[in-house]
Amino acid sequence: MGETSVKKCLVYRAILEGEKEKVGPLLNEVDGRKCGTIDGFSYSRANRSSGVVWNEASLRDCIKDPKAKIPGANMIFIGIK
């Protein structure tokens, strides 16, 4: 991901160690984490049951078209081409 794309995410997501959750769940140490599994965060059923495990490829797919990657998710994000 480019710096411009990451800056767009920073409004809604924390990505640095020690930061607090914002609108969306933390993206710290996302690599290898199963979608919808951060304790205390309210996920949609679609996220919890998606079976997505985050890695570079799955994250890129989600950033491009989140509704296609996880149909039915609550995330209000149209994507970054």
Residue, then its C-alpha position, 0 to 999 in steps of 0.5 A: m500500500g502506498e503512503t497516500s492510501v495508508k493516510k486515508c485509513l488513519v482517520y478510521r484505523a490505528i496502525l501503530e503499536g500502543e494506539k487506541e481503536k478508532v472507528g474500526p478495529l486496530l490494524n496492528e499486527v493484522d498479518g495472520r489474524k482471522c477477520g472478526t476476532i479482536d475481543g471487545f469489538s462489535y463485528s458484523r456476522a459477515n465479518r465473523s463468519s467470513g473465514v478471511v485470514w489477513n495477509e498482504a493479498s487479502l488486505r489489498d483485496c479488501i482495500k480495493d473492494p471491501k463489499a466484494k471481499i466480505p459481502g454483508a459487512n457493516m464497514i462503510f468504505i467504498g474502497i481505494k483503487 
